[in-house]
């Protein structure tokens, strides 16, 4: 953790610390009508109840108010809360936007470029839908992974299936051992090209062979993003390819950010007056912060779990709660 000296923002004024509760959302679905009831996400009814709860206990503010508070222009109201929605899902337009609009509430949305503009499925979503389609028997998925590992162990210098299982097939408080094993193998353990290839094969077998059509349905469109902004919703960067930005070189970080900013400009975000970075997977490092500062970034949203303290926190490293940290 950072020490006190690095936490203090030099622009902060004494006595100006203001608490801001930032809430992070991903999937918000109408599960009664979903083809994929096995997807882990917040049901629309639970979302409505949670917004009721937040409206009663907090003042829900928009990103312009937060940026004004960061600049020191205008303080936040007491018990300020900010609603943030990651990954650009179509349900953010279909379900979240009408609900917020009806209540006169602002929301902040962070779509990456690749899924919205190029209809490319994010790796993280591919794995979610493979698991949702095989809930009755996830061993159908792990059998495919294990067969590939056995077939390619020698040529790829891999460990044996038994070694991987001993290390990774361990349950946690959310998932059973088999599900954790599948997630780890497809998300981090196997070499990137190989796990990508296996995940595509599994998606074609268990979900659909038309990934582009699936992605076109899963994510918002650029026109929807423009319409949402015209109704007071804010948009910011979630990178171009949804990479772990702390695992790539400074040059690659700059490319990711520049492509994302060009995309934001195209969908009507006024990035020249300051803009917001939402780190994919919460991943950031010092070189990324330099890239962001050089491009006028005003605020950065992490996945560290805490109440943000405007005037005290580095504005590029604001912590956020998850929707699961509040009643639904
Ligand atoms: Zn994301």
Boltz pocket constraint, residues with backbone or C-beta under 6 A from the ligand:
constraints:
  - pocket:
      binder: B
      contacts: [[A, 86], [A, 87], [A, 110], [A, 238], [A, 242], [A, 279], [A, 280], [A, 281]]
      max_distance: 6.0
